Amino acid sequence: MSKRKTNRRKRPLRIKVFSALGLLKKISTNLFPIVMALTIAAAVPTGVYFSYRFVVSSEHFALSKIELSGTKRVDEAILLQQMGVFPGMNVFDIHKERAIHSAKIEPWIKNVSVKVNYPNQIVINVVEHDAVALVDFGKGLMFVDAQGTLITDADQDELLKESASAMPYISGTSGLRTEATQKVFSEGIALHAMMKGMGFENLSELNFDETLGFSAILIDGKEIRIGRDKFEKRLTRAKRVLSQDDDIAYVLVDHALESNRVIVGNKTELK
């Protein structure tokens, strides 16, 4: 069986070239959005990186203004170092929560706020504990606030300050259970203020005993055993007795059942 040859007409070279160019144009048209997207995607991280490098290295964002207020007892330089804040640092390197947490490690600091004002300022406001008394607790004296909360140990330098020497002193509390201390301290502070208001200017210390309650020790050595309640009524009786005789060594007005009972001891009887 013979094969019949078919004469096919060859396409001119010019037509082939134009066809190839048309196909290439079509392909490039379809690929253009993809190429542009890839180019932009590659350029964005690069732009972000260089923007970041500019921000962290620019002197425009170097910390040059530090406002710190509210410090009385705390050393400002030590506090800033503890918070990780120093002149010249980049403001974007300031971690506010971390700085606040670090500041509160200092016992005297009750609260602290941090605000960053861009491009180059930080404002730090400190609220310190207000010590109102010294208490005998543990191995030495400690400062407490008006609510009876323990603040920190009172070192020798602090005790020599006039503010500390004028504070009420509550002794006999070193053996108290932890859960009872705050109530005892707050009661003692209130009692001391009451005695000052009633004219007991020569008050040296308040002593606390879990069984007997509070006793006041005067500068001249006299003792007033007050108890744990009805402070004003008991102190009024004690003051009346003390005004009548300067030879008194102690006055006991702490009787729980007989609130009007007063026991007096003279110095001459104790010799």
Steps between C-alpha positions, in 0.01 A plus 500: 500500500657820397506809717385812340721795565327818593672815405464746781566857446774630725427814706717794414775587752356846555169358620683268741690790651189708547321207661785445743507868589125497558527201731783664694297817538206305627714315751669819620161670540376218718820482704534873561267518805675199653845648443391834647348329803819305561707815461287693750500207741877496491524876536265537803716308753802687375322831551379400846848391598663826393220699667558305822874559480437871455270516804728311737813685396366850446601762756150640458373218724785511753368556853600849610224606742437301820241637743495318835273621780379379841828366639587591859691206639591315180826588324398618152816385321476151647130482419551594133779245469275237654224586253740481204451866405798716405570807283581426138315170481249454220147568626374193318721287726306611810278218630247673726361195678847363565616840629202526737557149633869573557419825683260327741780274620614804700316466839424871536312519169127446534404577141661633182380608157703531180406701192709530183457820301646455155748575363736539798330538841396274788289607800523288818276572800578322827278461806697398808375338817445753778668366813319609817645269767782266598420151623698227668472215254732211432868579554468878511285806445282543194302787352122466464242716324172634638319177410748296704673356194867412545722694259866422557776471759610818673877525472716714726515791256122516478462485878728801543279716282271743676192360325568152637579619852163676518306188402309291752675182603303180561691228683419144604367401158786280377327180613163572344344272242526651152124519448459708820771757441317744274207541741732547799715753316202705380349496852831612648538785251144621572561473876822701475319776307221502761747537787677786325165669448418460869822670609731204565797680345759300696407167343806282434355174365202270489551141606266224389429173675255245358349445847519847659457714190669840469713677756639852457850577625568868568839667466532532879446124541135503605285218361132515410344160440211569264373165372342438164179702491326816628825687455367853544305421817795317658750771406278774643505325841875440480572865416287619794695277739841599360422869539442454873826333596844524340633207703296249303693215335209329324129529442291194415172579327473181296258299712269321258195464726524804729550783255520765774763318702840671531810353664788733580856419598739758647873528434578496871319169542716340230830592665 
